[in-house]
Amino acid sequence: MAAARMLGIRLRLLELDLFGAKLHPAGAIPSYRAEGLLAAAGPMASLLLWVAALPLQGRFGDCLRLATLSFALFNLMPISGFDGGRMLGALSAALWGAPASARILEISSYLSLLFLFSLSACMLLCYGQQLTLGILSASLFAEVFLPKRRN
């Protein structure tokens, strides 16, 4: 929210869900640069929380640092709907235009989700764990690539 305010972007809605906060602007975002900076603010907030948790001792501090760093890195993946995807979309649109950007984001989303699913399968076969990552990557794949039903 601070980044939106600094960029002069008015917000219509702040939505919190499993993947963090989603900001919905009141109007169009003025530039690809502003879109990229606004998207970068999410992972930056997670990294700042990680730095703030560095002095914490014990199991709680360890868990908090691991969770915030994992969340920041996961959010930086170039997947449509993630901050990393928004940053890639803004950069590629500024360089090559919106149609090319949409195709680049589609390909990067597909490859990133394929990587997550493959990593899950390898960990499941080798160590007998990480079924959750496979379910997560499959549900993200469905969210990103399957057409939405209209009621």
Summary of the structure (lengths in Angstrom):
residues: 151
radius of gyration: 17.1
end to end distance: 32.0
largest distance: 50.0
contacts: 405
relative contact order: 0.09
helix: 68%
strand: 9%
